[in-house]
Amino acid sequence: MNHDSKIYVAGHTGLVGSAIVRQLRSDGYTNLIYIKSRDLDLRDKEAVNKFFSIHQPEYVFLAAAKVGGILGNANHKGEFIYDNLMIQTNIIDSSYQHGVKKLLFLGSSCIYPKIPTLPITEDQLLTGPLEPTNDSYAIAKIAGIKMCQSYYQQYGFNAISVMPCNLYGINDNFDPKNSHVLPGMLRRFHEANELGEPSVVCWGDGTPKREFLNVRDLANACVYLMNNYDDPENILNVGSGEEVSIKELAELIADLVDYPGNIEWDTTKPNGTMRKVMDVSKIKETGWKPSVGLREGIQEMYNWYCEQS
C-alpha cells in the first residue's frame, strides 16, 4: 500500500475496525474510506456493489461482522450465521468485481475444532466438530475463508485471511448481555466497586484458559500483513501465544480496578472450551510479533472505559 492508496475499512466503528483506522492514520495513510452501517447495509448486495462502484477502493480490510459473547452466540444463531455470511460474501465479491488489489479477511479462532491439538495450528481447520455455543458464527467465518481461497484459485484474487485469538481493547463492547469475557468481567468488577458490592459472580469455575491479544497489536499485524504477506491459500493465526486462566484474569482485573470484595464462581453456567491457545509461529516467521502486555493492555482499556462512563 502507498500512503495515498484508497483504503476501505469495513466495520470501522467496531473494536477491530476502529483500531485498524487508528493504525493506518498513525502510519501516515491519508486516503481512508469508511461508512456507517446506518448509511450502508452490508447485507444488501446491490447497495454494497454500488458503494464499490462509486468509491473504487484499492485495498480492503474486512473487519465488519456481527459478534458477541457466549450468550449472544448461543441465543441468536440465525442472526449470526445470516448476517455474517451476507456481509462477507457481498464485500469479497464486490472487491473482486471492482478490481481491489488486495483484501484482508478477519476470521476468528473459533473456526478451529472444539477439542484441538494444542497449540492450535492453522492446518487444524475442518478437522473436527466445532464448539456448539458459537458454531453458527464459526461456520460463517469458515465460509469467508473458503470464499477468499476459492476466489484466488479461480480468479487470482489476492485475499488473505487472518485468525485472531480473543481480542480486547479500546472501543470494546461492554454490554452485559453481549460482551466477550474480558470486557464483560471488567464492567462487572468496576460496577461492583462503585456500588460497594461484597462479591462478584463469574461464569463457570474459572479453570478454562484463554489467549488474549490487545486489538492494538492486531491492527498493527493487519497493516503489516497487508504490506508483507501474500499467500491467499494459507491462513495465519494472530495471537500472543500465551495462556491465562479465567480465574487469573478475574484476579488481575479485580486488582486493576482496586476491587476489595470476593470473587465467586457460578458453576451452573458453561465454561465453554477449556483451552484455546494458538500456534503463532507462522506469523512470527513473517517478522511480526505482539508488543502489548496483558496488564498494560487491560489498564489502557480500563482508562478508556472510565473516560467514556
N, C-alpha and C positions, 0 to 999 in steps of 0.2 A: 504494500500500500504506500502511495505517496501521501504527503501531508495535505494535499489538496484533493485527494481521491474522494469521490462521492460515496459515503458510507451510511448504510441504513441499519439502525439498531432496532430490531423488532422486540417490543416489550421493554421500552426504555424507562418506564416508571417502576418496574419491578426490582426485586433485590439484585438480580444478576445484570439486567439491562442497564439500570442506573449506574452500577459500578463500572460497566464497560464504557458508558458515556464519560464518566469521570476520568477513567484511564486514558481514553482516546484524547480528551481535551488536554490532560496533563502531558501527553506525549506530543502535542502540537498538531493534532489532526483538526482541521477547521471546517470541513465540508460535511457535517453530520446531518442525517435525515432521521426524523422520528415523528410519530403522530400518535395522539392519544386514542385509546380504544373507543371512546365515545364518538370520535370522528372517522374511525375506520374499523369495521368489524372484520377481523382477520379470518373469521369463519365463512365469510362471504367471498366466494371465488371471483365473481365479477368485479367486486369492489377492490379486491387485492390486485387483480390484474390491471385495473385502471390506474391504481396508485403507482404500480411499477412502470406502466406506460408513460405516465406524466413525469416521474422523478428520475427514472433510469439510473438506479444505484449501480455502482461498480462492485461493491463488496457488501455482504450481508452477515450480520450477527443475529442468529435466530434464537433469541432468548425469551420470546413470548410463549407463555404456557399457562394453563390452569394448574395451580399447585396447592398443596395443603398437607396437613399432618395425618396421623393415623385415622382420626375421626372423620376428617373430610374425605379422605380417600375411600374409606370403608362405606360411608353413607351416601356418597354421590358418584358411584361408579359409572353410571351412564353419562353424566356430565363430563367426568374426567376423560373418558375414552373418546367421546364425540368431539368435545371442544379441542382437545389436543391433536387428534387426527386431522381435523379440518384446518386448524391454524397452520400446522407444519406442512401439510400437503399443499395448501394454497401458496405459501411463501416459497417452498422449494421449487414447485413447478413454475411459478411466475419468475423466480430468479433465473431459472434455465431459459424460459421463453424469451426473456428480455436481456439476455446476454451478460448476466452478472459474472464477473471474473472469478469470484470465489465466495463460498458460503461456509460459515461455521455453525454447526448444529449443536445445541446444548442438550445432551441426554441426561441420564441420572444413573447413580449406582444401583437403583432398584431394578434395572434391567437384568441383573445377574440372578442366578438361582437362589432360592431361599436357603439352601444348605450348600454353599460353595466350598471349594478348597481355598484355604486362606494362606497368604493374602490373595485377593481375587485378581486373577489375570484377565486380560481382555479376551482371550480365547475361550473363556467360560460362558460367553453369551450363547443362549439357546441350548445349554447342556443339562438343564434340569427345571423342575417346577418353580414357579415364582412365589414370592411371599403373597398369600391371599389377600391381606389387608390393602395392598396397593397394586394388585395385578393389572387393573384396567389402565392405570397411569403408565405402568411399566410396558404393557403391550403397545400402547400408543407411541412411546419413546422408541421401542424396538422397531416399529414400523417406520419411524422417521429415519433411523439409522439405515435400514434396508432400502428406503427410498433414495437416500443420498448415494449409497453404494450402487444401486441399480441405475441411477441417472448417470453416474460416472461410467459404468460398464457399457451402457448402451449409447450414451450421448457424449461422453467425455467431459461431463460437467464436474467442475472442481468443487466438491463439497466434503468437508472434513467433519468428523463427529467427535466430541469430547464428552467424557463421563465424569462429572464432578461427584465427590462424596457429599456428605451432609454439609450444607453451607450455612453461614450465619454472617451478620454484619450490619452495617449502616443500611437503613431503609428496609429492614426485615419486617415480616408480618408478625405482629404481637397479638393478634386476635385470639382470645382464649379458646375459641371453638375450632379454628382452622390453622393455627400456627404449628410450626415444627417444634421439636422437643426443646431446643436451646432457647429461642426467644420466648416460648410459652413459659418455660421454667423461670426465666429472668423476670418476666412480668409478675408471675405469682409471688416470687420472693420480694420483689420491690413493693407490691401492694400489701403483702403481709407485714412488711416492715413499717409502712406508713400507717396501717390500721392497728398495729401492735398485737397482731395475732400470735398466739403461743406456738403454733406449728404450721408447717406447710406440707400438704399431702401431694406426693408424686405418684405417677402411674407405675405399676409393675413392682418388682422387688429391688431394682437398682443394679442388678448384676449384668445386664446387657452392655456390650461395649460398642462404641461408635467412633468413627473417624470424622473429625471436623476440619473444615477449611474456611478461612476468612474469605468473604466474597471479594475483598481487595486483591487477594492472591489469585483468585480465579480470573478476575478481569485482566490482571497482568498476564496470566497464562494465555487467555484467549487472544489478546492482541499479539502476543509473542508468536503463538502458533499460526495465526493468520499470516504472519510475515515469514515464518520459518519452517512450517510443516506442510508437506504436500503429499499425502498418502490417503486418498479418499476410501480405499478399500479396507484400511485398518483403523479402528477406533483407538482413542487414547484415554486412559484414566488420568484424572487430575485430582490430587489429594495431598494430604500431609504424610500419609504412610504411617501415622501414629494413632493408637487407640486410647480412649479414656472410657471408664465405666460411667454409666448414668449416675451412680452413687457419687463417684468422684466429681462429676460435673456439677451435681447439686451442691456438694460441699464447697466447690470453687465459687459458684455463683453466690451462695449464702455469704461467703467471706467477702466477695467483692462489693456486695450491697450492704455489708455490715448487719446482716440479719442474725439476731441473737437466739431465735427460737429453735424448736426441734424440727427435724425432717422425718416425716412418716411415709410409709410405702403402702399403697393400696394394691395388694396382690390379686384382687378380683379383676383388675384391669390388665390388658395384654402387655407383654414385654416387647412384642414384635420380634424381629430377627435378633438372635443372641449376640452374634458378632458380624461385623461387616467392614473389614479393613481391606483396602485395595492395594494391589501391587502397582507402584508408580515408577518402576524402573524405566519403562519405555519413555515417559515424558522427561525423566531426568537425563536420558541419553540425548535428548534434543538440546540440552543445555539449560533447561528451566528448572527451578526449584522454588518452593514457597519460602516466605520470609517473615510472616506474621505469626508469632507465638499465640497459643490459645488464651492465656491470661491477658496478654496485651490486646488481643482482638476483642475479647468479651468486654474488657474495660472501655475500649473505644466505642463499642456498640452500646454499652450502658450509658455512657456520657451522652451519646446522641439521643437515646431514648428519653433520658431525663430532660433534655433540651426541648423535645417535642411534646412532652406531657404538660 
